[in-house]
Amino acid sequence: MLDHLSIQTTDVDAAAAFYLRVFAPLGIREAIRMGLDGDTAVGLSGPDGFPHFWLGPTTAPSGRAVHIAFTAPGRTAVDEVHVAALEAGAEILHAPRVWPEYHPGYYAVFLRDLDGNNVEAVHHTFPGAAT
């Protein structure tokens, strides 16, 4: 349903490096980098190469965190995001586990990015589906 999502960050280059490092297990990579009103915007993609997730410069102070959930191809990738986030010094909000209150096959890790956003890597397993 979503074509793309953009969030504002205080340091686009640092945020791009963070997302590329922590979410590399999900296949996230830089798709495009462009000038934007004297600053930089970075579009990140998954394996399809389309920039679905954008990082842009902050235009005004904000006290509201955003929640972003990236699809993981399996539980191993969720665990790898957790390890990469720890290595990057990210605050882990919730270590990887099953969240049965969402549904019995909801496996996710939750962390904070450099701007305080709640970011998640999630894999869904439904009855009869491969894990």
Secondary structure as UniProt FT lines:
FT   STRAND          5..9
FT   HELIX           12..22
FT   HELIX           24..26
FT   STRAND          29..36
FT   TURN            37..38
FT   STRAND          39..45
FT   TURN            47..48
FT   STRAND          51..57
FT   STRAND          67..71
FT   HELIX           75..87
FT   TURN            88..89
FT   STRAND          92..98
FT   TURN            100..102
FT   TURN            104..105
FT   STRAND          106..112
FT   TURN            114..115
FT   STRAND          118..124
FT   TURN            127..128
//
